[in-house]
């Protein structure tokens, strides 16, 4: 399959990887500064240096240890992440995390907005099915949730109608359990809200999750989506 065509602003911030270079590939949901949950999930996955681990963004904010999560991901050459809307807030200066150094912020500012491989796209927010991919700017790829203006939790949701051709792995929308569709998979299962941190094992076609041991931030039930598509068993 050919490389997807992105908006010019996104094309400069797109990373293409060859998954044939890796023994296995794992895609991980929103971490939000929950370092202990990330460490336990990685222990479960037990990736070797020949396995690729890709994050859907929002490594930072809301949880207690954004610096620890950034360091954990930065120091591993086989760990990659796209930029989430919470990383974008740091870049644009609308939010701050005192523990992050200038070097950390430079690393965050250079993160890709999209990571792709054959048949797959990783973005933080999503892709509106009624709009060509190459017309989605950075903000749209980081924030798209609902089909209606405002990206609310009222729906309908983009991933319920998206028909590919690539499968999109995403976070941003907090789910009670992963949203598993033919052409989309939502992996934000609310680790920072007392839910779980979830990964998808690409080659085994399996979901792996660790439950949060601590609720770091409360969230209304109306802001935790029950996806209509059953998760993989």
Residue pairs with C-beta under 8 A, 6 or more apart in sequence:
1 118
1 119
1 165
1 166
3 16
3 116
4 114
4 116
4 121
4 133
4 166
5 11
5 133
5 134
6 14
6 114
6 133
6 134
6 136
7 133
7 134
7 135
7 136
7 137
7 138
9 137
9 138
10 113
10 114
10 136
10 137
10 138
10 141
13 83
13 111
13 112
13 113
13 114
13 138
14 112
14 113
14 114
14 115
14 116
15 80
15 112
15 114
15 115
15 116
16 115
16 116
16 117
17 52
17 54
17 80
17 115
17 116
17 117
18 117
19 25
19 52
19 117
19 118
19 202
21 52
22 50
22 51
22 52
22 78
23 48
23 50
23 51
24 47
24 51
24 52
24 201
24 202
24 203
24 204
25 51
25 52
25 53
25 54
25 117
25 201
25 202
25 203
26 45
26 47
26 51
26 52
26 53
26 54
26 199
26 200
26 201
26 202
26 208
27 54
27 55
27 56
27 122
27 169
27 185
27 187
27 199
27 200
27 202
28 38
28 41
28 53
28 54
28 55
28 56
28 187
28 197
28 198
28 199
29 55
29 56
29 171
29 178
29 187
29 188
29 189
29 191
29 197
29 198
29 199
30 56
30 57
30 58
30 59
30 84
30 171
30 172
30 174
30 187
30 188
30 191
30 192
31 37
31 38
31 55
31 58
31 59
31 63
31 69
31 191
31 197
32 58
32 59
32 60
32 61
32 62
32 63
32 86
32 191
32 192
32 216
33 59
33 60
33 61
33 62
33 63
33 64
33 65
33 66
33 68
33 69
33 192
33 216
34 63
34 64
34 65
34 69
34 191
34 192
34 197
34 212
34 216
35 63
35 64
35 65
35 68
35 69
35 72
36 213
36 214
37 191
37 197
37 210
37 212
37 213
38 69
38 72
38 197
39 72
40 197
40 210
41 197
41 199
41 208
41 209
41 210
42 53
44 208
44 210
45 51
45 53
45 199
45 201
45 208
47 53
47 78
49 77
49 78
50 78
51 78
52 78
52 80
53 76
53 78
53 79
53 80
53 199
54 79
54 80
54 81
54 82
54 115
54 122
54 169
55 73
55 79
55 80
55 81
55 82
56 81
56 82
56 84
56 122
56 123
56 124
56 169
56 170
56 171
56 172
56 187
56 188
57 81
57 82
57 83
57 84
57 85
57 86
57 87
57 111
57 123
57 124
57 142
57 171
57 172
58 84
58 85
58 86
58 87
58 124
58 171
58 172
58 188
59 66
59 69
59 70
59 73
59 81
59 84
59 86
59 87
60 66
60 69
60 70
60 84
60 86
60 87
60 90
60 97
60 100
60 108
61 86
61 89
61 90
61 95
61 97
62 86
62 192
62 216
62 217
63 69
63 191
63 192
63 216
63 217
64 216
66 97
66 99
66 100
67 97
67 99
67 100
67 104
70 100
70 104
70 107
70 108
72 79
73 79
73 81
74 104
74 107
80 112
80 115
81 111
82 111
82 112
82 113
82 114
82 115
82 122
82 123
82 124
83 91
83 108
83 111
83 112
83 113
83 124
83 142
84 124
84 142
84 171
84 172
85 124
85 125
85 142
85 143
85 172
86 95
87 108
87 111
88 138
88 139
88 142
89 95
90 96
90 97
90 100
90 105
90 108
91 105
91 108
91 109
100 108
113 123
113 124
113 138
113 141
113 142
114 121
114 122
114 123
114 141
115 121
115 122
116 122
116 166
119 165
119 166
119 167
120 166
120 167
120 168
120 169
121 127
121 166
121 167
121 168
121 169
122 168
122 169
122 170
123 141
123 142
123 168
123 169
123 170
124 141
124 142
124 143
124 170
124 171
124 172
125 140
125 141
125 142
125 143
125 144
125 145
125 151
125 170
125 171
125 172
126 141
126 144
126 145
126 158
126 159
126 162
126 168
126 170
126 172
126 173
126 184
127 133
127 136
127 141
127 144
127 158
127 162
127 168
128 136
128 140
128 144
128 147
128 158
129 147
129 158
129 161
129 162
129 163
130 147
130 161
131 140
136 144
142 172
143 151
143 172
144 151
144 158
144 172
145 151
145 152
145 153
145 157
145 158
145 172
145 173
146 152
146 153
146 154
146 155
146 156
146 157
146 158
147 155
147 156
147 157
147 158
147 161
148 154
148 155
148 156
153 173
153 222
153 223
153 225
157 173
157 225
158 184
159 168
159 170
159 173
159 179
159 181
159 184
159 186
160 181
160 228
160 229
162 168
162 181
162 183
162 184
163 183
164 182
164 183
165 183
166 183
167 182
167 183
167 184
167 185
168 183
168 184
168 185
169 184
169 185
169 187
169 200
170 184
170 185
170 186
170 187
170 188
171 186
171 187
171 188
172 188
173 179
173 186
173 188
173 225
174 188
174 189
174 190
174 193
174 195
174 219
174 223
174 224
174 225
175 186
175 188
175 189
175 190
175 224
175 225
175 226
175 227
176 189
176 190
176 195
176 224
176 225
176 226
176 227
177 189
177 226
177 227
177 231
178 185
178 186
178 187
178 189
178 198
178 200
178 207
178 227
178 231
178 232
179 185
179 186
179 225
179 227
179 229
179 231
180 207
180 227
180 229
180 230
180 231
180 232
181 229
185 200
186 227
187 198
187 199
187 200
188 198
189 195
189 196
189 197
189 198
189 209
190 196
190 212
190 219
190 224
191 197
191 212
192 212
192 216
192 217
193 212
193 215
193 216
193 217
193 218
193 219
193 224
194 212
194 214
194 215
194 216
195 211
195 212
195 224
196 209
196 210
196 211
196 212
197 209
197 210
197 212
198 207
198 208
198 209
199 207
199 208
199 209
200 206
200 207
200 208
201 207
201 208
205 232
206 232
207 231
207 232
